[in-house]
Amino acid sequence: MLARQAQAMEREQLAPQAEALRRQLRRWTRATQWRPQHHRRILDLCQRHHPAASLTIRLLKRWLARHLLLGAVPEETAELIAARVFTEPFAGLAAPASAYAGLVRCLRLLAEWRWQHDLCVVDFTAPDSNDDDDGSPRAAGPRPVWAAADGLPADVYAAMQAAFDRAPAADALRLATADDPAAERWGAVSPLLTRRLRALASAALTAIVDCVGAGNDAALPQAFTTPMADYDFILKLDKRMVCRQHEQPPASALHGPEDAAPEPSKPEVFKNLRPAAARVKLHANPFGQPRMVGFDPVALLVRDLARVYGDSALFFHDVFGGRCIAGLWNPALAKPVPFNASANANVAPCPGEKANGRPAARFNKQAVLEEMARLGEGLVVDVVVQNE
């Protein structure tokens, strides 16, 4: 129905209304068809073929979240990355037997795959690389893209390759499947984020290799620590208002047991003597309503910031209870533009400067940061400017 209405509006030369209807149809189809189908396939992969895939997916999502990239990288895309290392192992290797090996394979895929030149396919029809239904081992190894045996037929691969070739040549992360040959269902991962993913994955692999080579895991948390100096500004949040802060890992998991602050000793109490209310773990929030399921004011703030200032900045946040929102300015806003009243940004005049023969104006970063702080009043407690 929405598709027919969009076509009718196009015939009436109402392109903006038609595009809005297509976006609505896409959101409805994603929620009612694509996500349930994707969930069934990931569930089948984890429960029937590779038990280590489930924890691998969770570790990869935690790694992305610690680097403030989960959300900018859709969760479905993260699950496809993990599925790829199990359905198409590297260079003759068998599928990962543990979640930690699976995470290392995911980091290697992010660090080494040439997204601009090579098609990356997630083949859920590929046979189990460990064993068959009758218990006989199967040969593990990469399968040629055009191979038709034991997986997707050659014409399906040809359609994927054709969709990949038609797409703009950009270093953007894309994973194609049989149902999504153009890799468009879950949204695109921009070239900027792809390059950052590659750099972070390479650094994490280096840290892991150094720890394994030295036989000391004290530096292993560095793989889950993101460099905050790369961001232009940081909005610090009131930790009392972060409803998901209980999902953050303990300090001992990130800094080592010797660096973590010792917990005060608690008197031992027999379980049968504890009050009943103490057994129920309710994560209270500052709104006084412990049963506010799914309410996340920080996620709503990030959404509003992206809607209002999406053309001016990119925003990054740890969805698992992060206490800050980091941002990068659009570098195109650095150069002065001709001053006019219809500018699509907050600009300030530049006395004595000209742009195209007219008085020049420049993007007013300070005023925009103050607007962000006002938009997040009650959540934002400080604004830190790192790069002017």
Secondary structure in CASP SS format (residue, H / E / C, confidence):
PFRMAT SS
TARGET T0000
AUTHOR 0000-0000-0000
METHOD secondary structure of the structure
MODEL  1
M C 1.00
L H 1.00
A H 1.00
R H 1.00
Q H 1.00
A H 1.00
Q H 1.00
A H 1.00
M H 1.00
E H 1.00
R H 1.00
E C 1.00
Q C 1.00
L C 1.00
A H 1.00
P H 1.00
Q H 1.00
A H 1.00
E H 1.00
A H 1.00
L H 1.00
R H 1.00
R H 1.00
Q H 1.00
L H 1.00
R H 1.00
R H 1.00
W H 1.00
T H 1.00
R H 1.00
A H 1.00
T H 1.00
Q H 1.00
W H 1.00
R H 1.00
P H 1.00
Q H 1.00
H H 1.00
H H 1.00
R H 1.00
R H 1.00
I H 1.00
L H 1.00
D H 1.00
L H 1.00
C H 1.00
Q H 1.00
R H 1.00
H H 1.00
H C 1.00
P C 1.00
A H 1.00
A H 1.00
S H 1.00
L H 1.00
T H 1.00
I H 1.00
R H 1.00
L H 1.00
L H 1.00
K H 1.00
R H 1.00
W H 1.00
L H 1.00
A H 1.00
R H 1.00
H C 1.00
L C 1.00
L C 1.00
L E 1.00
G C 1.00
A C 1.00
V E 1.00
P C 1.00
E H 1.00
E H 1.00
T H 1.00
A H 1.00
E H 1.00
L H 1.00
I H 1.00
A H 1.00
A H 1.00
R H 1.00
V H 1.00
F H 1.00
T H 1.00
E C 1.00
P C 1.00
F C 1.00
A C 1.00
G C 1.00
L C 1.00
A C 1.00
A C 1.00
P C 1.00
A C 1.00
S C 1.00
A H 1.00
Y H 1.00
A H 1.00
G H 1.00
L H 1.00
V H 1.00
R H 1.00
C H 1.00
L H 1.00
R H 1.00
L H 1.00
L H 1.00
A H 1.00
E H 1.00
W C 1.00
R C 1.00
W C 1.00
Q C 1.00
H C 1.00
D C 1.00
L C 1.00
C C 1.00
V E 1.00
V C 1.00
D C 1.00
F C 1.00
T C 1.00
A C 1.00
P C 1.00
D C 1.00
S C 1.00
N C 1.00
D E 1.00
D C 1.00
D C 1.00
D C 1.00
G C 1.00
S C 1.00
P E 1.00
R C 1.00
A C 1.00
A C 1.00
G C 1.00
P C 1.00
R C 1.00
P C 1.00
V C 1.00
W C 1.00
A C 1.00
A C 1.00
A C 1.00
D C 1.00
G C 1.00
L C 1.00
P C 1.00
A H 1.00
D H 1.00
V H 1.00
Y H 1.00
A H 1.00
A H 1.00
M H 1.00
Q H 1.00
A H 1.00
A H 1.00
F H 1.00
D H 1.00
R H 1.00
A C 1.00
P C 1.00
A C 1.00
A C 1.00
D C 1.00
A C 1.00
L E 1.00
R C 1.00
L C 1.00
A E 1.00
T C 1.00
A C 1.00
D C 1.00
D C 1.00
P C 1.00
A C 1.00
A C 1.00
E C 1.00
R C 1.00
W C 1.00
G C 1.00
A C 1.00
V E 1.00
S C 1.00
P H 1.00
L H 1.00
L H 1.00
T H 1.00
R H 1.00
R H 1.00
L H 1.00
R H 1.00
A H 1.00
L H 1.00
A H 1.00
S H 1.00
A H 1.00
A H 1.00
L H 1.00
T H 1.00
A H 1.00
I H 1.00
V H 1.00
D H 1.00
C H 1.00
V H 1.00
G H 1.00
A H 1.00
G C 1.00
N C 1.00
D C 1.00
A C 1.00
A C 1.00
L H 1.00
P H 1.00
Q H 1.00
A H 1.00
F H 1.00
T C 1.00
T C 1.00
P C 1.00
M H 1.00
A H 1.00
D H 1.00
Y C 1.00
D C 1.00
F E 1.00
I E 1.00
L E 1.00
K E 1.00
L E 1.00
D C 1.00
K H 1.00
R H 1.00
M H 1.00
V C 1.00
C C 1.00
R C 1.00
Q H 1.00
H H 1.00
E H 1.00
Q C 1.00
P C 1.00
P C 1.00
A H 1.00
S H 1.00
A H 1.00
L H 1.00
H H 1.00
G C 1.00
P C 1.00
E C 1.00
D C 1.00
A C 1.00
A C 1.00
P C 1.00
E C 1.00
P C 1.00
S C 1.00
K C 1.00
P C 1.00
E C 1.00
V C 1.00
F C 1.00
K H 1.00
N H 1.00
L H 1.00
R C 1.00
P C 1.00
A H 1.00
A H 1.00
A H 1.00
R H 1.00
V C 1.00
K C 1.00
L C 1.00
H C 1.00
A C 1.00
N C 1.00
P C 1.00
F C 1.00
G C 1.00
Q C 1.00
P C 1.00
R C 1.00
M C 1.00
V C 1.00
G C 1.00
F C 1.00
D C 1.00
P H 1.00
V H 1.00
A H 1.00
L H 1.00
L H 1.00
V H 1.00
R H 1.00
D H 1.00
L H 1.00
A H 1.00
R H 1.00
V H 1.00
Y H 1.00
G C 1.00
D C 1.00
S C 1.00
A E 1.00
L E 1.00
F E 1.00
F E 1.00
H E 1.00
D C 1.00
V C 1.00
F C 1.00
G C 1.00
G C 1.00
R C 1.00
C E 1.00
I E 1.00
A E 1.00
G E 1.00
L E 1.00
W E 1.00
N C 1.00
P H 1.00
A H 1.00
L H 1.00
A C 1.00
K C 1.00
P C 1.00
V E 1.00
P E 1.00
F C 1.00
N C 1.00
A C 1.00
S C 1.00
A C 1.00
N C 1.00
A C 1.00
N C 1.00
V E 1.00
A E 1.00
P E 1.00
C E 1.00
P E 1.00
G E 1.00
E E 1.00
K E 1.00
A E 1.00
N C 1.00
G C 1.00
R E 1.00
P E 1.00
A E 1.00
A E 1.00
R E 1.00
F E 1.00
N C 1.00
K H 1.00
Q H 1.00
A H 1.00
V H 1.00
L H 1.00
E H 1.00
E H 1.00
M H 1.00
A H 1.00
R H 1.00
L H 1.00
G C 1.00
E C 1.00
G C 1.00
L C 1.00
V E 1.00
V E 1.00
D E 1.00
V E 1.00
V E 1.00
V E 1.00
Q C 1.00
N C 1.00
E C 1.00
END
